[in-house]
């Protein structure tokens, strides 16, 4: 296994596990995290001994979304550093680079299972969305609280194809969090299990799938994905990237990051609560 600082990796028979390993920070996503995941996926792609990937996280949260700190910010322009707004053309290019990452992972030839033990919020929904299957602890929660002021993950967490038209709009408009049970009921995750049984259930599921030849699994994955791609999934995601760049021109986006940089994260989130409830 490669040396990583943001993730852990393990191999058990034909199942490779990637663990997000920044528990004290609630496992936020940065390019370093994403690149380490990609490095591990690249290594597993041609490994005949790996049939299934499991993505999990250490600590109480699966991930709270994209890292908000300047040194880990996902695009090249940190919003607090501009007197007015970020350059929209450059920002759009940055967001499309993020889309490239998620679409590459969506097309990854081996099954990926998300094991969600805690909160999976905002940009983390993109990671969840490109996984083939998802099993959640009863303690997990899902939603996009950042939608009120920070923009949209360009894929909209793949919600339209996973949970449908009305639930997508409900979760976007309200920014509310939903329980694991509701997430399963609307199709966001495959199943919910008691927290103490999550490891056992995912281990059994991954081992069962890994019994099939990798070539067979790759074809099964591609045929299922093709349905959604033929319905226009990628053009919709690309349009989402354009709209996210437009959102980044709004005052709420700029104001959040200025407060974050000058007064700290607690003040920025208090400002959000005071403004939006």
Backbone as CSV, one residue per row, in Angstrom:
resi,resn,N_x,N_y,N_z,CA_x,CA_y,CA_z,C_x,C_y,C_z
1,UNK,0.839,-1.201,0.000,0.000,0.000,0.000,0.883,1.264,0.000
2,UNK,0.356,2.328,-0.579,1.105,3.565,-0.655,1.079,4.328,0.667
3,UNK,2.008,5.264,0.807,2.024,6.115,1.989,1.018,7.245,1.799
4,UNK,0.090,7.376,2.732,-0.907,8.439,2.694,-0.936,9.128,4.054
5,UNK,-1.399,10.366,4.065,-1.532,11.086,5.329,-2.980,11.386,5.685
6,UNK,-3.878,11.300,4.704,-5.279,11.653,4.932,-6.205,10.439,4.957
7,UNK,-5.728,9.303,4.461,-6.541,8.090,4.429,-5.728,6.918,4.959
8,UNK,-6.452,5.873,5.328,-5.854,4.594,5.657,-6.349,3.568,4.650
9,UNK,-5.576,2.515,4.436,-5.996,1.465,3.511,-5.757,0.104,4.140
10,UNK,-6.565,-0.852,3.730,-6.414,-2.224,4.203,-6.940,-3.165,3.133
11,UNK,-6.441,-4.397,3.142,-6.880,-5.414,2.193,-7.272,-6.660,2.964
12,UNK,-8.481,-7.171,2.690,-8.941,-8.421,3.274,-9.494,-9.273,2.147
13,UNK,-8.764,-10.336,1.818,-9.134,-11.175,0.681,-9.262,-10.293,-0.563
14,UNK,-10.429,-10.243,-1.214,-10.573,-9.487,-2.461,-11.240,-8.129,-2.248
15,UNK,-11.247,-7.647,-1.027,-11.884,-6.375,-0.696,-10.835,-5.391,-0.188
16,UNK,-10.753,-4.233,-0.820,-9.848,-3.175,-0.367,-10.668,-2.083,0.313
17,UNK,-10.234,-1.672,1.487,-10.933,-0.638,2.257,-10.109,0.635,2.286
18,UNK,-10.766,1.744,1.988,-10.176,3.078,2.075,-10.904,3.819,3.185
19,UNK,-10.162,4.309,4.164,-10.751,4.978,5.320,-10.354,6.442,5.347
20,UNK,-11.330,7.335,5.270,-11.059,8.755,5.498,-10.590,8.910,6.937
21,UNK,-9.443,9.557,7.133,-8.809,9.497,8.452,-8.435,10.876,8.991
22,UNK,-9.432,11.757,9.030,-9.260,13.044,9.709,-10.421,13.207,10.695
23,UNK,-10.541,12.295,11.637,-11.737,12.275,12.496,-11.916,13.526,13.334
24,UNK,-10.823,14.141,13.774,-10.944,15.343,14.617,-11.539,16.512,13.850
25,UNK,-11.387,16.507,12.518,-11.932,17.564,11.666,-13.226,17.152,10.987
26,UNK,-13.742,15.967,11.320,-14.969,15.418,10.733,-14.797,15.073,9.253
27,UNK,-13.565,14.691,8.909,-13.241,14.136,7.594,-13.665,15.014,6.411
28,UNK,-13.280,16.287,6.401,-13.624,17.138,5.253,-12.832,16.739,4.014
29,UNK,-13.372,17.095,2.862,-12.758,16.739,1.587,-11.911,17.894,1.058
30,UNK,-10.677,17.593,0.739,-9.762,18.536,0.101,-9.155,17.821,-1.094
31,UNK,-8.374,18.549,-1.905,-7.742,17.874,-3.032,-6.751,16.819,-2.558
32,UNK,-6.112,17.052,-1.426,-5.188,16.018,-0.953,-5.935,14.734,-0.624
33,UNK,-7.072,14.860,0.038,-7.880,13.677,0.349,-8.324,12.991,-0.944
34,UNK,-8.870,13.782,-1.870,-9.378,13.203,-3.111,-8.261,12.560,-3.929
35,UNK,-7.104,13.185,-3.956,-5.995,12.614,-4.715,-5.475,11.323,-4.080
36,UNK,-5.504,11.249,-2.759,-5.090,10.006,-2.110,-6.087,8.885,-2.401
37,UNK,-7.372,9.209,-2.396,-8.370,8.202,-2.775,-8.136,7.753,-4.212
38,UNK,-7.919,8.704,-5.118,-7.700,8.363,-6.523,-6.457,7.501,-6.704
39,UNK,-5.412,7.797,-5.955,-4.192,7.007,-6.038,-4.456,5.551,-5.645
40,UNK,-5.235,5.381,-4.599,-5.544,4.018,-4.144,-6.450,3.298,-5.142
41,UNK,-7.408,4.018,-5.706,-8.269,3.407,-6.716,-7.471,3.021,-7.955
42,UNK,-6.526,3.857,-8.361,-5.689,3.536,-9.511,-4.891,2.258,-9.268
43,UNK,-4.389,2.129,-8.058,-3.598,0.940,-7.734,-4.466,-0.319,-7.741
44,UNK,-5.710,-0.179,-7.299,-6.609,-1.333,-7.224,-7.199,-1.712,-8.565
45,UNK,-7.183,-0.772,-9.523,-7.847,-1.005,-10.821,-7.323,-2.257,-11.517
46,UNK,-6.011,-2.401,-11.558,-5.409,-3.523,-12.269,-4.920,-4.629,-11.344
47,UNK,-5.345,-4.567,-10.093,-4.963,-5.579,-9.114,-5.974,-6.721,-9.170
48,UNK,-5.536,-7.857,-9.677,-6.439,-9.004,-9.812,-6.935,-9.515,-8.467
49,UNK,-6.254,-9.152,-7.399,-6.656,-9.600,-6.070,-7.677,-8.680,-5.415
50,UNK,-8.068,-7.605,-6.100,-9.059,-6.677,-5.562,-10.275,-6.665,-6.475
51,UNK,-11.430,-7.004,-5.915,-12.670,-7.023,-6.688,-13.636,-5.927,-6.267
52,UNK,-13.572,-5.518,-5.008,-14.532,-4.564,-4.449,-13.781,-3.557,-3.603
53,UNK,-14.251,-2.310,-3.641,-13.700,-1.245,-2.806,-14.757,-0.839,-1.779
54,UNK,-14.347,-0.672,-0.539,-15.203,-0.101,0.507,-14.600,1.241,0.927
55,UNK,-15.425,2.273,0.947,-14.985,3.581,1.441,-15.723,3.861,2.745
56,UNK,-14.950,4.083,3.806,-15.492,4.335,5.129,-14.771,5.535,5.733
57,UNK,-15.081,5.840,6.985,-14.447,6.984,7.639,-14.236,6.691,9.115
58,UNK,-13.197,7.288,9.671,-12.915,7.168,11.096,-13.675,8.251,11.864
59,UNK,-14.013,7.960,13.108,-14.643,8.965,13.951,-16.149,8.987,13.828
60,UNK,-16.751,10.085,14.268,-18.212,10.134,14.366,-18.896,10.599,13.091
61,UNK,-18.165,11.194,12.160,-18.762,11.675,10.913,-18.137,10.961,9.727
62,UNK,-18.960,10.626,8.744,-18.423,10.119,7.480,-17.650,11.241,6.798
63,UNK,-18.303,12.356,6.552,-17.654,13.580,6.080,-18.675,14.703,6.115
64,UNK,-18.219,15.886,6.511,-19.109,17.047,6.545,-19.020,17.881,5.273
65,UNK,-18.326,17.375,4.252,-18.280,18.076,2.974,-16.911,18.639,2.662
66,UNK,-16.869,19.551,1.710,-15.594,20.136,1.301,-14.986,20.964,2.426
67,UNK,-13.672,20.857,2.563,-12.932,21.572,3.598,-13.040,23.072,3.363
68,UNK,-13.409,23.824,4.401,-13.634,25.264,4.275,-12.390,26.099,4.548
69,UNK,-11.323,25.486,5.033,-10.126,26.244,5.377,-9.324,26.598,4.126
70,UNK,-8.680,27.757,4.179,-8.005,28.275,2.992,-6.956,27.312,2.459
71,UNK,-6.184,26.693,3.336,-5.101,25.828,2.876,-5.619,24.540,2.237
72,UNK,-6.885,24.213,2.465,-7.451,22.989,1.900,-8.616,23.256,0.959
73,UNK,-8.868,24.521,0.609,-10.032,24.865,-0.187,-9.953,24.212,-1.567
74,UNK,-11.078,23.773,-2.074,-11.125,22.888,-3.243,-10.926,23.614,-4.568
75,UNK,-11.166,24.927,-4.625,-10.912,25.677,-5.852,-9.730,26.620,-5.654
76,UNK,-9.221,27.171,-6.761,-7.956,27.911,-6.701,-8.095,29.317,-6.136
77,UNK,-9.305,29.828,-5.997,-9.521,31.174,-5.465,-10.249,31.071,-4.124
78,UNK,-9.583,31.487,-3.048,-10.259,31.440,-1.756,-11.159,32.670,-1.646
79,UNK,-12.454,32.476,-1.470,-13.405,33.593,-1.630,-13.151,34.790,-0.729
80,UNK,-12.580,34.579,0.455,-12.379,35.685,1.389,-11.274,36.640,0.948
81,UNK,-10.499,36.236,-0.038,-9.329,37.025,-0.417,-9.590,38.012,-1.552
82,UNK,-10.857,38.236,-1.890,-11.191,39.121,-3.001,-12.083,40.250,-2.500
83,UNK,-11.797,41.485,-2.899,-12.610,42.612,-2.420,-14.055,42.532,-2.880
84,UNK,-14.269,41.882,-4.024,-15.634,41.747,-4.523,-15.958,40.270,-4.677
85,UNK,-15.780,39.706,-5.863,-16.142,38.320,-6.118,-14.982,37.603,-6.802
86,UNK,-14.995,36.272,-6.711,-13.988,35.488,-7.422,-14.232,35.619,-8.922
87,UNK,-13.182,35.376,-9.689,-13.288,35.417,-11.145,-14.148,34.235,-11.606
88,UNK,-15.275,34.539,-12.225,-16.249,33.496,-12.523,-15.745,32.513,-13.576
89,UNK,-14.993,32.975,-14.550,-14.498,32.052,-15.580,-13.485,31.068,-14.986
90,UNK,-12.584,31.575,-14.176,-11.611,30.689,-13.530,-12.309,29.747,-12.552
91,UNK,-13.282,30.266,-11.839,-14.029,29.444,-10.890,-14.785,28.337,-11.615
92,UNK,-15.398,28.690,-12.739,-16.108,27.676,-13.526,-15.164,26.566,-13.954
93,UNK,-13.974,26.913,-14.421,-13.003,25.895,-14.820,-12.642,24.995,-13.638
94,UNK,-12.480,25.597,-12.461,-12.156,24.821,-11.258,-13.269,23.830,-10.937
95,UNK,-14.510,24.290,-11.015,-15.630,23.415,-10.668,-15.751,22.272,-11.674
96,UNK,-15.477,22.548,-12.937,-15.509,21.464,-13.925,-14.385,20.455,-13.668
97,UNK,-13.279,20.893,-13.112,-12.227,19.955,-12.727,-12.725,19.013,-11.635
98,UNK,-13.508,19.542,-10.705,-14.122,18.693,-9.684,-15.068,17.686,-10.329
99,UNK,-15.849,18.143,-11.304,-16.743,17.238,-12.023,-15.951,16.122,-12.701
100,UNK,-14.821,16.475,-13.322,-13.974,15.452,-13.948,-13.635,14.356,-12.944
101,UNK,-13.287,14.772,-11.736,-12.917,13.800,-10.702,-14.077,12.849,-10.412
102,UNK,-15.260,13.417,-10.177,-16.393,12.572,-9.787,-16.850,11.678,-10.935
103,UNK,-16.804,12.179,-12.155,-17.215,11.341,-13.276,-16.227,10.199,-13.507
104,UNK,-14.945,10.450,-13.291,-13.963,9.361,-13.372,-14.246,8.294,-12.330
105,UNK,-14.633,8.732,-11.150,-14.926,7.770,-10.087,-16.241,7.042,-10.376
106,UNK,-17.211,7.756,-10.937,-18.479,7.140,-11.332,-18.243,5.985,-12.314
107,UNK,-17.279,6.148,-13.208,-17.000,5.141,-14.235,-15.935,4.128,-13.802
108,UNK,-15.476,4.208,-12.584,-14.465,3.266,-12.101,-14.975,1.835,-12.295
109,UNK,-14.172,0.929,-12.814,-14.707,-0.366,-13.265,-15.070,-1.357,-12.168
110,UNK,-14.700,-1.091,-10.937,-15.002,-2.044,-9.870,-16.044,-1.470,-8.911
111,UNK,-16.883,-2.319,-8.332,-17.910,-1.828,-7.405,-17.304,-1.122,-6.196
112,UNK,-17.935,-0.016,-5.810,-17.530,0.753,-4.640,-18.705,0.821,-3.685
113,UNK,-18.465,0.469,-2.444,-19.497,0.491,-1.401,-19.156,1.590,-0.407
114,UNK,-20.106,2.459,-0.115,-19.932,3.464,0.934,-20.456,2.899,2.246
115,UNK,-19.638,2.957,3.263,-20.047,2.547,4.621,-20.150,3.814,5.465
116,UNK,-21.363,4.241,5.737,-21.623,5.559,6.313,-22.011,5.403,7.778
117,UNK,-21.084,5.740,8.652,-21.316,5.548,10.078,-21.858,6.780,10.785
118,UNK,-21.796,7.948,10.113,-22.227,9.192,10.738,-22.624,10.196,9.679
119,UNK,-22.583,11.474,10.026,-23.073,12.507,9.124,-22.354,12.484,7.779
120,UNK,-23.151,12.580,6.713,-22.651,12.688,5.347,-23.329,13.915,4.759
121,UNK,-22.605,15.033,4.707,-23.235,16.324,4.449,-22.608,17.044,3.263
122,UNK,-23.445,17.825,2.592,-23.013,18.749,1.539,-22.115,18.037,0.529
123,UNK,-20.899,18.540,0.293,-20.049,17.974,-0.748,-19.733,16.504,-0.578
124,UNK,-19.851,15.983,0.637,-19.645,14.544,0.836,-20.700,13.728,0.113
125,UNK,-21.833,14.363,-0.196,-22.855,13.678,-0.968,-22.395,13.310,-2.358
126,UNK,-21.402,14.028,-2.881,-20.852,13.664,-4.186,-20.076,12.352,-4.092
127,UNK,-19.297,12.197,-3.030,-18.602,10.931,-2.807,-19.608,9.799,-2.636
128,UNK,-20.633,10.029,-1.846,-21.682,9.020,-1.666,-22.341,8.688,-3.003
129,UNK,-22.611,9.725,-3.813,-23.339,9.536,-5.046,-22.617,8.709,-6.084
130,UNK,-21.289,8.754,-6.106,-20.552,7.981,-7.105,-20.253,6.562,-6.634
131,UNK,-20.580,6.255,-5.392,-20.453,4.874,-4.936,-21.627,4.063,-5.474
132,UNK,-21.402,2.784,-5.706,-22.433,1.931,-6.296,-23.490,1.519,-5.286
133,UNK,-23.067,1.270,-4.084,-23.964,0.863,-3.008,-23.623,1.668,-1.767
134,UNK,-24.597,1.805,-0.868,-24.356,2.526,0.386,-25.116,1.846,1.502
135,UNK,-24.399,1.567,2.571,-24.998,1.013,3.783,-24.727,1.995,4.907
136,UNK,-25.765,2.339,5.653,-25.643,3.385,6.665,-25.973,2.868,8.054
137,UNK,-25.270,3.414,9.024,-25.633,3.223,10.428,-26.908,3.998,10.727
138,UNK,-27.641,3.528,11.696,-28.835,4.234,12.153,-28.507,5.639,12.663
139,UNK,-27.252,5.904,12.970,-26.841,7.220,13.475,-26.552,8.229,12.358
140,UNK,-26.479,7.780,11.128,-26.088,8.661,10.027,-27.190,9.670,9.719
141,UNK,-26.764,10.834,9.225,-27.682,11.850,8.729,-27.151,12.356,7.393
142,UNK,-28.074,12.877,6.583,-27.732,13.287,5.232,-28.390,14.625,4.922
143,UNK,-27.734,15.442,4.104,-28.320,16.709,3.707,-27.276,17.662,3.182
144,UNK,-27.751,18.845,2.804,-26.881,19.867,2.213,-27.102,21.203,2.926
145,UNK,-26.662,21.321,4.180,-26.863,22.575,4.906,-26.161,23.767,4.270
146,UNK,-25.111,23.515,3.489,-24.381,24.604,2.841,-25.152,25.221,1.686
147,UNK,-26.268,24.617,1.306,-27.028,25.130,0.178,-27.576,26.527,0.384
148,UNK,-27.685,26.968,1.634,-28.260,28.277,1.886,-27.313,29.430,1.592
149,UNK,-26.022,29.144,1.546,-25.100,30.261,1.335,-23.836,29.921,0.563
150,UNK,-23.513,28.665,0.385,-22.209,28.317,-0.188,-22.276,27.746,-1.589
151,UNK,-23.454,27.448,-2.110,-23.530,26.927,-3.463,-24.020,25.505,-3.501
152,UNK,-23.823,24.862,-4.641,-24.273,23.484,-4.854,-23.089,22.640,-5.276
153,UNK,-22.900,21.483,-4.677,-21.988,20.554,-5.324,-22.479,20.340,-6.752
154,UNK,-21.596,20.393,-7.749,-22.059,20.434,-9.136,-22.929,19.257,-9.544
155,UNK,-22.749,18.123,-8.913,-23.597,16.973,-9.229,-24.934,17.019,-8.494
156,UNK,-25.144,18.029,-7.649,-26.256,18.070,-6.687,-26.328,16.745,-5.932
157,UNK,-25.161,16.209,-5.612,-25.038,14.956,-4.879,-25.661,13.778,-5.626
158,UNK,-25.893,13.922,-6.938,-26.552,12.898,-7.744,-27.961,12.581,-7.235
159,UNK,-28.518,13.513,-6.449,-29.856,13.295,-5.900,-30.932,13.085,-6.957
160,UNK,-30.959,13.856,-8.075,-32.078,13.666,-9.000,-32.253,12.224,-9.460
161,UNK,-31.138,11.525,-9.726,-31.278,10.147,-10.204,-31.444,9.158,-9.049
162,UNK,-31.070,9.557,-7.844,-31.168,8.651,-6.701,-32.498,8.777,-5.968
163,UNK,-32.980,9.998,-5.773,-34.149,10.191,-4.912,-35.306,10.879,-5.606
164,UNK,-35.100,11.336,-6.861,-36.202,11.893,-7.615,-36.336,13.402,-7.516
165,UNK,-37.286,13.884,-8.283,-37.488,15.317,-8.523,-37.937,16.056,-7.265
166,UNK,-38.985,15.564,-6.608,-39.563,16.325,-5.492,-38.677,16.290,-4.249
167,UNK,-38.104,15.131,-3.931,-37.243,15.068,-2.741,-35.964,15.876,-2.959
168,UNK,-35.441,15.891,-4.173,-34.268,16.720,-4.456,-34.570,18.180,-4.163
169,UNK,-35.686,18.674,-4.670,-36.029,20.075,-4.447,-36.305,20.347,-2.969
170,UNK,-36.960,19.418,-2.295,-37.234,19.606,-0.860,-35.944,19.758,-0.070
171,UNK,-34.981,18.874,-0.322,-33.732,18.918,0.442,-32.883,20.125,0.059
172,UNK,-32.929,20.528,-1.219,-32.181,21.719,-1.626,-32.796,22.986,-1.037
173,UNK,-34.126,23.113,-1.120,-34.780,24.348,-0.683,-34.726,24.526,0.831
174,UNK,-34.825,23.429,1.578,-34.893,23.533,3.042,-33.538,23.415,3.721
175,UNK,-32.563,22.793,3.044,-31.241,22.517,3.631,-31.334,21.671,4.900
176,UNK,-32.430,20.953,5.061,-32.605,20.153,6.270,-31.796,18.865,6.189
177,UNK,-31.567,18.261,7.345,-30.921,16.960,7.417,-31.987,15.891,7.577
178,UNK,-31.746,14.734,6.967,-32.670,13.620,7.112,-31.963,12.452,7.780
179,UNK,-32.747,11.595,8.406,-32.212,10.438,9.108,-31.801,9.351,8.127
180,UNK,-31.057,8.387,8.634,-30.673,7.247,7.807,-31.907,6.479,7.346
181,UNK,-32.910,6.366,8.212,-34.118,5.648,7.841,-34.828,6.320,6.672
182,UNK,-34.926,7.650,6.704,-35.544,8.342,5.586,-34.689,8.238,4.340
183,UNK,-33.364,8.302,4.505,-32.468,8.159,3.359,-32.681,6.821,2.657
184,UNK,-32.881,5.763,3.428,-33.142,4.450,2.832,-34.505,4.423,2.160
185,UNK,-35.501,5.045,2.792,-36.859,5.025,2.243,-36.948,5.714,0.894
186,UNK,-36.122,6.749,0.667,-36.186,7.488,-0.598,-35.142,7.016,-1.609
187,UNK,-34.319,6.036,-1.233,-33.366,5.459,-2.173,-31.982,6.068,-2.165
188,UNK,-31.679,6.905,-1.183,-30.347,7.505,-1.121,-29.303,6.485,-0.670
189,UNK,-29.694,5.567,0.209,-28.824,4.467,0.616,-29.584,3.164,0.438
190,UNK,-28.839,2.053,0.369,-29.482,0.763,0.152,-30.156,0.212,1.403
191,UNK,-29.497,0.389,2.535,-30.070,-0.145,3.767,-29.470,0.544,4.975
192,UNK,-30.177,0.422,6.090,-29.746,0.958,7.382,-29.644,-0.197,8.356
193,UNK,-28.581,-0.202,9.151,-28.397,-1.261,10.141,-28.072,-0.631,11.488
194,UNK,-28.291,-1.344,12.579,-27.850,-0.837,13.878,-26.365,-0.497,13.846
195,UNK,-26.007,0.562,14.552,-24.633,1.065,14.464,-23.607,-0.028,14.752
196,UNK,-23.855,-0.844,15.747,-22.902,-1.875,16.125,-22.785,-3.013,15.135
197,UNK,-23.696,-3.084,14.173,-23.683,-4.156,13.181,-23.169,-3.686,11.816
198,UNK,-22.785,-2.413,11.721,-22.414,-1.858,10.418,-21.199,-2.566,9.827
199,UNK,-20.155,-2.756,10.610,-18.949,-3.394,10.093,-19.250,-4.796,9.577
200,UNK,-19.976,-5.566,10.374,-20.274,-6.947,9.996,-21.095,-7.004,8.720
201,UNK,-22.087,-6.116,8.617,-22.956,-6.137,7.439,-22.190,-5.763,6.174
202,UNK,-21.380,-4.721,6.241,-20.641,-4.303,5.049,-19.574,-5.332,4.679
203,UNK,-18.924,-5.901,5.667,-17.939,-6.953,5.378,-18.592,-8.111,4.633
204,UNK,-19.767,-8.515,5.093,-20.458,-9.645,4.462,-20.899,-9.293,3.044
205,UNK,-21.424,-8.074,2.858,-21.869,-7.641,1.538,-20.706,-7.580,0.561
206,UNK,-19.605,-6.965,0.985,-18.442,-6.829,0.103,-17.866,-8.202,-0.247
207,UNK,-17.780,-9.090,0.731,-17.230,-10.427,0.476,-18.116,-11.211,-0.483
208,UNK,-19.425,-11.045,-0.337,-20.358,-11.745,-1.226,-20.195,-11.265,-2.667
209,UNK,-20.133,-9.949,-2.868,-19.967,-9.407,-4.208,-18.615,-9.818,-4.790
210,UNK,-17.591,-9.843,-3.955,-16.233,-10.133,-4.419,-16.056,-11.571,-4.888
211,UNK,-17.035,-12.417,-4.658,-16.944,-13.799,-5.141,-17.085,-13.857,-6.660
212,UNK,-17.715,-12.858,-7.253,-17.888,-12.834,-8.709,-16.600,-12.385,-9.391
213,UNK,-16.343,-12.841,-10.605,-15.156,-12.386,-11.341,-15.215,-10.873,-11.579
214,UNK,-14.072,-10.230,-11.515,-14.022,-8.783,-11.680,-14.516,-8.335,-13.049
215,UNK,-14.205,-9.098,-14.103,-14.674,-8.726,-15.430,-16.201,-8.715,-15.480
216,UNK,-16.822,-9.689,-14.848,-18.283,-9.747,-14.825,-18.852,-8.536,-14.099
217,UNK,-18.271,-8.202,-12.946,-18.750,-7.062,-12.173,-18.600,-5.763,-12.952
218,UNK,-17.506,-5.640,-13.702,-17.279,-4.432,-14.484,-18.370,-4.246,-15.537
219,UNK,-18.761,-5.333,-16.199,-19.815,-5.247,-17.208,-21.151,-4.915,-16.561
220,UNK,-21.450,-5.528,-15.432,-22.700,-5.240,-14.732,-22.775,-3.771,-14.331
221,UNK,-21.647,-3.232,-13.868,-21.618,-1.827,-13.480,-21.816,-0.934,-14.695
222,UNK,-21.137,-1.241,-15.784,-21.226,-0.383,-16.966,-22.633,-0.389,-17.546
223,UNK,-23.292,-1.531,-17.577,-24.626,-1.567,-18.173,-25.616,-0.771,-17.325
224,UNK,-25.484,-0.812,-16.013,-26.369,-0.018,-15.152,-26.083,1.475,-15.309
225,UNK,-24.810,1.843,-15.301,-24.447,3.257,-15.462,-24.912,3.821,-16.798
226,UNK,-24.877,2.985,-17.843,-25.212,3.468,-19.176,-26.635,4.012,-19.245
227,UNK,-27.554,3.402,-18.508,-28.916,3.907,-18.503,-28.969,5.375,-18.088
228,UNK,-28.248,5.701,-17.028,-28.281,7.070,-16.516,-27.495,8.024,-17.411
229,UNK,-26.407,7.542,-17.979,-25.654,8.402,-18.892,-26.474,8.704,-20.144
230,UNK,-27.243,7.716,-20.626,-28.084,7.958,-21.795,-29.240,8.905,-21.496
231,UNK,-29.605,9.030,-20.238,-30.653,9.971,-19.854,-30.114,11.381,-19.647
232,UNK,-28.811,11.562,-19.884,-28.257,12.912,-19.825,-27.644,13.296,-18.501
233,UNK,-27.159,12.304,-17.751,-26.610,12.604,-16.441,-25.413,13.554,-16.512
234,UNK,-24.435,13.254,-17.366,-23.241,14.102,-17.380,-23.523,15.519,-17.866
235,UNK,-24.288,15.732,-18.948,-24.615,17.116,-19.294,-25.315,17.863,-18.157
236,UNK,-26.133,17.158,-17.391,-26.803,17.801,-16.257,-25.797,18.194,-15.184
237,UNK,-24.836,17.309,-14.928,-23.794,17.618,-13.948,-22.937,18.786,-14.428
238,UNK,-22.619,18.816,-15.714,-21.823,19.932,-16.258,-22.592,21.248,-16.128
239,UNK,-23.894,21.210,-16.369,-24.700,22.411,-16.169,-24.691,22.812,-14.695
240,UNK,-24.695,21.821,-13.807,-24.590,22.106,-12.379,-23.306,22.824,-12.029
241,UNK,-22.207,22.478,-12.719,-20.939,23.162,-12.489,-21.032,24.626,-12.893
242,UNK,-21.673,24.889,-14.031,-21.850,26.278,-14.465,-22.675,27.067,-13.447
243,UNK,-23.748,26.451,-12.952,-24.628,27.135,-12.013,-23.970,27.322,-10.649
244,UNK,-23.106,26.388,-10.279,-22.374,26.548,-9.025,-21.461,27.769,-9.103
245,UNK,-20.811,27.958,-10.247,-19.959,29.137,-10.425,-20.778,30.427,-10.351
246,UNK,-21.984,30.407,-10.880,-22.867,31.577,-10.753,-23.220,31.816,-9.286
247,UNK,-23.551,30.747,-8.573,-23.878,30.861,-7.141,-22.739,31.513,-6.376
248,UNK,-21.528,31.227,-6.763,-20.360,31.770,-6.068,-20.203,33.284,-6.252
249,UNK,-21.029,33.877,-7.096,-21.037,35.328,-7.250,-21.997,36.006,-6.259
250,UNK,-22.790,35.225,-5.554,-23.791,35.798,-4.664,-23.145,36.329,-3.389
251,UNK,-23.759,37.332,-2.797,-23.209,37.957,-1.597,-23.132,36.977,-0.428
252,UNK,-24.086,36.055,-0.332,-24.082,35.115,0.801,-22.817,34.272,0.803
253,UNK,-22.346,33.889,-0.363,-21.120,33.092,-0.496,-19.914,33.902,-0.023
254,UNK,-19.798,35.103,-0.540,-18.681,35.979,-0.170,-18.709,36.294,1.322
255,UNK,-19.885,36.618,1.846,-19.995,37.026,3.243,-19.628,35.898,4.196
256,UNK,-20.023,34.676,3.869,-19.701,33.540,4.732,-18.191,33.409,4.884
257,UNK,-17.466,33.447,3.777,-16.015,33.226,3.841,-15.286,34.397,4.484
258,UNK,-15.773,35.583,4.310,-15.143,36.718,4.985,-15.300,36.586,6.489
259,UNK,-16.485,36.196,6.924,-16.686,35.984,8.363,-15.828,34.831,8.861
260,UNK,-15.765,33.767,8.079,-14.952,32.614,8.458,-13.495,33.010,8.654
261,UNK,-12.966,33.824,7.739,-11.548,34.180,7.815,-11.266,35.181,8.935
262,UNK,-12.167,36.122,9.142,-11.894,37.164,10.128,-12.301,36.764,11.547
263,UNK,-13.397,36.009,11.667,-13.956,35.727,12.990,-13.969,34.256,13.374
264,UNK,-13.680,33.370,12.435,-13.612,31.956,12.750,-14.867,31.196,12.346
265,UNK,-14.742,29.870,12.391,-15.805,29.008,11.888,-17.081,29.114,12.714
266,UNK,-16.959,29.240,14.033,-18.160,29.330,14.863,-18.964,30.577,14.534
267,UNK,-18.280,31.680,14.315,-18.970,32.922,13.967,-19.646,32.812,12.600
268,UNK,-18.979,32.141,11.658,-19.565,31.994,10.328,-20.837,31.161,10.374
269,UNK,-20.819,30.084,11.151,-22.013,29.248,11.249,-23.110,29.941,12.056
270,UNK,-22.726,30.751,13.038,-23.739,31.529,13.774,-24.403,32.537,12.846
271,UNK,-23.600,33.174,12.004,-24.147,34.118,11.028,-25.158,33.414,10.133
272,UNK,-24.848,32.180,9.706,-25.793,31.425,8.881,-27.096,31.148,9.643
273,UNK,-26.954,30.701,10.889,-28.158,30.404,11.674,-29.003,31.652,11.899
274,UNK,-28.346,32.767,12.196,-29.093,34.010,12.434,-29.803,34.494,11.171
275,UNK,-29.196,34.238,10.038,-29.751,34.744,8.775,-30.859,33.839,8.230
276,UNK,-30.653,32.538,8.351,-31.569,31.607,7.690,-32.414,30.773,8.654
277,UNK,-32.060,30.789,9.928,-32.804,29.994,10.884,-32.277,28.581,11.025
